[in-house]
């Protein structure tokens, strides 16, 4: 069985790494947070001191980090992955970053004989724990089978969508759609309550029709309970929308709805809500309309 270097044990990374250990993989983990490494070591993983050491010990290197600068630092920086890799290894970045950054990292690793994939995920913490995430993978099709079984341990679906960078582009599309879905659920439920109809009854009435969606099922009950414990935080979604807007500018593509969603999330950040679940978009509408969606 392949030895895996796993870098990034945050809200998503820790349960993803834990699932790999439980599946029997030999894991070498690195994170700046010693407590996170200790937690994985207690499960049977081996803690290492930096990205270089993780690369030296493994056949496949996985990263799960917040954004493009973090991935570039861990891979290209001092004592980074690039210093420890060898010809024939595989690198899979599961972070959500800008497509151009994914391509830059891949090119640097390719110069040392490393095959790279960008494989961002969707599903949040609950699905990370359950091992049912959706992976959107970019990279060479001829090498996909070498890493797919590893990803399947953490996934409900693993889909190759194109060459390197395509996974990140797909994730940006996913995040644009998710943000729009959550926002319109909050907006519509606000209208319903303002009109004197119980939003929870509206939810029950429409969930079996064309308005049904995973977002509706997951986020509407949270809004009615005022429960915004993070499954996926607003600050991380804001980061994804920033990458989407940067990509749209580079491609001269108009995305006015995404730009508006970004402004809404900036307002929530200004109100101190950036650490809440992205279902907290409901708070934007509650403040705007001076009402609460929480059941009385």
Secondary structure, DSSP 8 states (H G I E B T S, - for coil): --EEEEE--STTHHHHHHHHHHTT-EEEEE-S-HHHHHHHHHHT-EE-SSHHHHHHH-SEEEE--SSHHHHHHHHHSTT-HHHH--TT-EEEE-S---HHHHHHHHHHHHTTT-EEEEEEEESHHHHHHHT-EEEEEEE-GGGHHHHHHHHHHTEEEEEEEESTTHHHHHHHHHHHHHHHHHHHHHHHHHHHHHTT--HHHHHHHHTTSTT--HHHHHHHHHHHHT----SSBHHHHHHHHHHHHHHHHHTT---HHHHHHHHHHHHHHHTT-TTSBGGGHHHHHHHHHT---S--
